Amino acid sequence: METIPLVPVDSLTITTLVDNTTDLLLLDEGPAKRHPSARYPKVAARFLQGGLTADLLRAEHGFSCLVTIEKAGRTTRILFDAGVTPDGLVENMRRMEISPRDIDIIVLSHGHWDHTTGMDGIVAELRSPNLPVLIHPDFWSRRRIAIPGRDPMELPSTSRGGLEGAGFEVIEQQQPSFLLDGSADIDGLGRYGFGGCDPRTRSVHWTPDPPAEHAPRCVSARSSAAHSRRSPAPGLRARILVLCS
């Protein structure tokens, strides 16, 4: 396997924005730091004494995270996937005091709706996003899932017209893409699913994806400093792997 060298950055922070589970009782562990409970906004709760409770993070099927890279005094924020509901991502960002306006680049690992639907909320917040969105050319392939004992079900597909019409600059890239002068690479974006057909044809013949194409989608970066609250040890590479269920 070919080694891809990465130029070290000063710090790296990976902030989980959408995940399948949430646990208020988890403690900090190693480089993983939990969002302080005291910082969550308050909402009305008329059956509690005091009338208020914390507006906690929402867990939902799907995934999204924010990759923050600092290098030579410059901060770059990469939104990696966007979750399954139109407002789940931006609502969790609000709870964590993260502004969508700080996003510099968006990477969508694959076209499944549980990784892309939250783009709706980004547009609602930014109005005219004008952000680059990095995808693989097979991102648009239609997909379906076949669960034993059930009829096959077609999965919702991401709309090219919707993304481009909202103002996003869609960049299709099959090979690894380097960001920040070689400090981060976007690798493994590709076909991923449970069998699909090409939307560029009128064919309705569904074919299984070859096992070799079920490769993880990832963002990689190498940190040269340990002071970042979520960075790995000095000189180690951090990699976000996405395996869709």
C-alpha positions as CSV (number, residue, x, y, z in Angstrom):
1,M,0.0,0.0,0.0
2,E,1.3,3.4,-1.0
3,T,2.2,5.7,1.9
4,I,0.8,9.3,1.7
5,P,3.0,11.7,3.6
6,L,1.3,14.5,5.5
7,V,2.8,17.8,6.6
8,P,2.4,18.1,10.4
9,V,-0.1,20.7,11.7
10,D,0.0,22.5,15.0
11,S,-3.3,21.1,16.5
12,L,-6.2,19.0,15.5
13,T,-9.7,18.9,17.1
14,I,-12.5,16.5,16.1
15,T,-15.9,17.5,17.4
16,T,-18.7,15.0,17.1
17,L,-21.9,16.8,16.0
18,V,-24.3,14.0,15.2
19,D,-24.1,10.4,16.3
20,N,-26.4,7.4,17.0
21,T,-26.1,7.7,20.8
22,T,-25.5,10.3,23.5
23,D,-24.7,9.8,27.1
24,L,-24.8,12.7,29.6
25,L,-22.9,10.7,32.2
26,L,-19.8,9.9,30.2
27,L,-16.6,11.4,31.6
28,D,-13.6,12.9,29.9
29,E,-11.2,10.1,28.9
30,G,-7.7,10.7,27.5
31,P,-7.9,13.2,24.6
32,A,-11.7,12.9,24.5
33,K,-13.4,15.8,26.2
34,R,-17.1,16.0,26.8
35,H,-19.1,19.2,26.2
36,P,-19.6,20.7,29.7
37,S,-23.2,20.2,30.9
38,A,-23.3,23.6,32.5
39,R,-22.8,25.2,29.0
40,Y,-25.9,23.7,27.4
41,P,-28.7,26.3,26.8
42,K,-31.8,26.2,29.0
43,V,-35.3,25.5,27.9
44,A,-38.6,25.8,29.8
45,A,-39.7,22.7,31.8
46,R,-42.9,23.5,33.6
47,F,-43.0,20.3,35.7
48,L,-39.5,20.8,37.2
49,Q,-38.8,23.0,40.2
50,G,-37.3,26.2,38.8
51,G,-39.0,25.7,35.5
52,L,-35.9,25.1,33.4
53,T,-33.8,22.2,32.1
54,A,-30.8,21.7,29.9
55,D,-31.4,21.7,26.1
56,L,-29.3,18.5,25.5
57,L,-27.7,17.2,22.4
58,R,-29.9,15.2,20.0
59,A,-28.8,11.7,19.0
60,E,-30.1,10.3,15.7
61,H,-29.2,7.7,13.1
62,G,-26.3,9.0,11.0
63,F,-23.1,10.9,11.5
64,S,-21.5,14.3,11.4
65,C,-18.3,15.9,12.8
66,L,-16.3,19.1,12.6
67,V,-12.6,18.7,12.0
68,T,-10.7,21.8,13.1
69,I,-7.1,22.2,12.0
70,E,-4.6,24.9,13.1
71,K,-1.4,25.5,11.2
72,A,0.9,28.5,11.3
73,G,-1.8,30.7,12.9
74,R,-4.5,29.7,10.4
75,T,-7.6,27.8,11.4
76,T,-9.5,25.6,8.9
77,R,-12.8,23.9,9.8
78,I,-14.0,20.9,7.7
79,L,-17.6,19.7,8.1
80,F,-17.5,15.9,7.6
81,D,-21.0,14.6,6.8
82,A,-24.3,16.2,7.9
83,G,-26.6,13.7,9.7
84,V,-30.1,12.4,8.8
85,T,-32.5,15.2,9.6
86,P,-32.8,18.7,8.2
87,D,-32.2,20.4,11.5
88,G,-30.4,17.9,13.7
89,L,-26.9,19.0,12.8
90,V,-27.5,22.8,13.1
91,E,-29.4,22.3,16.4
92,N,-26.6,20.4,17.9
93,M,-24.1,23.1,16.7
94,R,-26.3,25.7,18.4
95,R,-26.2,23.8,21.6
96,M,-22.5,23.5,21.4
97,E,-22.0,27.2,20.5
98,I,-20.5,26.4,17.1
99,S,-21.5,28.6,14.2
100,P,-22.1,27.2,10.7
101,R,-20.6,30.4,9.4
102,D,-17.2,29.2,10.6
103,I,-17.2,26.2,8.2
104,D,-14.6,26.4,5.4
105,I,-15.1,23.1,3.6
106,I,-17.7,20.4,3.5
107,V,-16.8,16.7,2.8
108,L,-19.6,14.2,2.2
109,S,-18.3,10.7,2.5
110,H,-21.1,9.1,0.4
111,G,-24.6,9.8,-0.8
112,H,-26.7,8.1,1.9
113,W,-29.4,10.4,3.3
114,D,-28.3,9.8,6.9
115,H,-25.0,11.6,6.1
116,T,-26.3,14.4,3.9
117,T,-29.8,15.6,4.9
118,G,-28.5,18.0,7.5
119,M,-27.2,20.2,4.6
120,D,-30.7,21.6,4.6
121,G,-30.1,23.2,8.0
122,I,-26.7,24.6,6.9
123,V,-28.5,26.4,4.0
124,A,-31.2,27.7,6.3
125,E,-28.5,29.2,8.5
126,L,-26.2,30.6,5.8
127,R,-28.9,31.5,3.2
128,S,-26.2,31.6,0.4
129,P,-23.6,29.1,1.5
130,N,-21.1,29.4,-1.4
131,L,-18.9,26.6,0.2
132,P,-17.0,23.8,-1.6
133,V,-18.5,20.4,-1.1
134,L,-16.1,17.5,-1.9
135,I,-17.7,14.2,-3.1
136,H,-16.8,11.1,-5.1
137,P,-18.4,10.9,-8.7
138,D,-20.4,7.8,-7.6
139,F,-22.0,9.9,-4.8
140,W,-25.1,10.3,-6.9
141,S,-25.8,6.5,-7.5
142,R,-29.2,5.4,-6.3
143,R,-29.1,2.8,-3.5
144,R,-31.4,0.3,-1.9
145,I,-31.2,-2.0,1.1
146,A,-32.2,-5.6,1.2
147,I,-33.0,-6.8,4.7
148,P,-33.7,-10.6,4.9
149,G,-37.4,-11.3,5.2
150,R,-38.4,-7.9,3.9
151,D,-38.9,-6.3,0.4
152,P,-35.9,-4.3,-0.8
153,M,-36.3,-0.6,0.0
154,E,-34.8,2.2,-2.0
155,L,-32.9,4.7,0.1
156,P,-33.5,8.5,-0.4
157,S,-30.9,9.9,-2.8
158,T,-29.2,13.3,-2.5
159,S,-30.3,15.9,-5.0
160,R,-27.6,17.3,-7.2
161,G,-29.9,20.2,-8.2
162,G,-30.7,20.8,-4.6
163,L,-27.1,21.2,-3.6
164,E,-26.0,23.2,-6.6
165,G,-29.1,25.3,-6.6
166,A,-28.5,26.3,-2.9
167,G,-25.1,27.8,-3.9
168,F,-22.7,25.0,-3.0
169,E,-19.7,24.4,-5.2
170,V,-19.8,20.6,-5.8
171,I,-16.4,19.1,-6.5
172,E,-16.3,15.5,-7.7
173,Q,-12.9,13.9,-7.0
174,Q,-12.1,10.2,-7.2
175,Q,-8.4,10.3,-6.1
176,P,-7.2,11.5,-2.7
177,S,-7.5,15.2,-2.2
178,F,-5.0,17.2,-0.3
179,L,-5.9,20.3,1.8
180,L,-3.9,22.9,3.7
181,D,-0.8,22.5,1.6
182,G,-0.6,18.7,2.2
183,S,-1.5,18.7,5.9
184,A,-4.8,16.8,5.4
185,D,-6.0,14.4,2.8
186,I,-9.5,13.3,1.9
187,D,-9.3,9.6,0.9
188,G,-11.5,6.7,0.2
189,L,-14.6,8.6,-0.9
190,G,-16.4,6.2,-3.1
191,R,-19.2,3.9,-3.9
192,Y,-20.8,2.6,-0.8
193,G,-24.1,1.0,-0.3
194,F,-26.3,-2.1,-0.7
195,G,-26.5,-2.3,-4.4
196,G,-27.3,0.5,-6.8
197,C,-28.1,1.6,-10.3
198,D,-26.5,4.5,-12.2
199,P,-28.8,7.6,-12.2
200,R,-27.1,8.7,-15.4
201,T,-28.9,5.9,-17.3
202,R,-32.5,4.8,-17.5
203,S,-31.6,1.3,-16.3
204,V,-33.6,-0.1,-13.4
205,H,-31.3,-3.1,-13.1
206,W,-30.0,-3.2,-9.5
207,T,-26.5,-4.7,-9.0
208,P,-24.7,-5.4,-5.7
209,D,-21.7,-3.3,-4.9
210,P,-18.5,-5.4,-5.1
211,P,-17.1,-6.0,-1.5
212,A,-13.8,-4.2,-2.4
213,E,-15.7,-1.0,-2.9
214,H,-17.1,-1.0,0.7
215,A,-14.0,1.0,1.7
216,P,-14.1,3.4,4.7
217,R,-14.4,7.1,3.9
218,C,-11.9,9.1,5.8
219,V,-10.2,12.4,6.6
220,S,-6.6,12.2,7.8
221,A,-4.3,14.7,9.4
222,R,-1.1,14.5,11.3
223,S,-0.6,16.5,14.5
224,S,2.8,17.8,15.7
225,A,1.4,19.2,19.0
226,A,-0.3,17.5,22.0
227,H,-1.9,20.6,23.5
228,S,-5.1,20.3,21.4
229,R,-7.9,18.9,23.5
230,R,-8.7,16.2,21.0
231,S,-5.5,15.8,19.1
232,P,-3.5,12.5,19.1
233,A,0.0,12.2,20.5
234,P,2.7,14.2,18.7
235,G,3.5,12.9,15.3
236,L,0.6,10.5,15.1
237,R,-2.1,10.6,12.4
238,A,-5.7,11.0,13.2
239,R,-8.2,9.4,10.8
240,I,-12.0,9.6,10.8
241,L,-13.5,6.4,9.4
242,V,-17.1,6.2,8.4
243,L,-18.8,2.8,8.1
244,C,-22.5,3.3,7.3
245,S,-24.9,0.8,8.8
